[in-house]
Amino acid sequence: MSRGPERRRRRAGLNDRLDPSPAGDGGQWSSPIRDGEWLDAYGARWRRRGGLCTDKRVRRLLGSPEVRVLLFYGPHGPTEVEPADRDALWQRICRYLKEPAVRDPGDHTDFDAGEFRDDQRRTLLVIEESC
């Protein structure tokens, strides 16, 4: 069975699922994946490449020490994921990135991942966790 239609449905519903409230108001952070860009603390502007990343692409990017990885969740700022912690993150999120996602009863957790590049062609992987 093709995973394409399911992936397109997830992409189409992305704007509906993510809270658009900006950081600092007690709500969630803005969504770099939905917005298509991220301005980091150093002033670098990161732009999304394509749509949501597949599970295989996420695994590949997590395995590269040259790729910067940010995890967004809740009202706190993004957390940078160091290379030593990426395998544990992968073990936590991989079942949610596969199509269809594998969830336990009552589990409403979801993860989206997007690949970003800056003007120097550096790569950033953004992972957003939602409930």
N, C-alpha and C positions, 0 to 999 in steps of 0.2 A: 504494500500500500504506500502511496506517495505521501511524504510528509509535507509537501508544498502547500496544499489547501489549509491544513491546520496552522502552519506557520503564518500564512497570509491572514487567517482569522485573528491570530494573536497580535499581529502587527496592526491590523485595522482597529482592534479594540484597545490598543496601547494608550491612546489619549483618554479614553473613558475610564481606564483602571487607575491611572496615576493621579494623585492629588496635586493640583496645580498651585497650591499655596506656597508662597516663597519662604525661604529660611528666615528665622528670627521672629516669626509670629506664633511660635508654639506648635505649629503644624509640622509637616514633613518638609524636607528640603525640596527645592525645585528638582525636576528630573532632567539631567543632562541628556538622557536617551530620548525623551519626548521632545525636549527643546532643540536637540541637534547640536548643542555646543556646551562647553564648560570653560570657564575662566578660572584658572587655579590661583593659589596664593602668591605665586611668583609672577603673575601677569601673562602667562602663556595662554593663548586661546586654542582650545582643542575642538575640532569639528568631527562630528560623527561620520563614519564611512558606512554607507548602506543602512540596512535595517537592523533587526535583532541578529545577534550572532548565534550560530548553531552550536550545539553541545561540542562538536568536534573542534570548531574554531576556538571556543572558550578554553578547552583543554590545551590546545596548542599555544595560545597566548599566555595562559597561566604557567606553562613550562618554560617560557623565555624570560631569563633574568633581565633582559633589556627593556621589557615591557613594564610600564608602571601600572599598578592595579589599585583601583579605588572601590570600596564597598560603601554604598549608601543605604542607610536604614534609619528610620525614625527621625526624631527632631535633632539629633546630633549631627555634627559635620561628618563628611566622609572619612572613612578610615583607610589609610594606606595599608595594603597587604604586602608584607615582605615576602621575598622568594621562599624563605624557610617555612612560611605558614600557608603557602598556596595549595599544597597537596591536601591539607586538612579542609581548606575551603572547598576544593573540588569535591571531596568526599561528601561534604554537606549539601552541595547544590546540584550535583550531576543528575540526580533523579528528577529534579524539577525542570531541567533544561531539555530533557528528552521528550519526544512527542509520541504518544501522549504522556504527560507528566504522571509520575507515580506518587500518589499521596495516600497517607493513612486516613482513616475515617476522622472527620473533624479537623483535618489539617488544611488551612487556608493559605499557607505560605506560598509565595511565588517569587521567582527570580527572573529578571531580564538582564541581558548583557549586550553591551554595544562597544564597538571598536572605534576609537578616536585617533586622529592625527593632529599634530600641531604644524606650524610653518617650517620647522626643522625636520619634518617627517618622522618625528618620534612617535611611538605608539603608546596609547593609554587604553586599558580595558576598564570600563565602568560596569559594575554589577550593582543592580538595584534590588533590594529585598523588600517585599511588601507582604502584608497579611490581609 
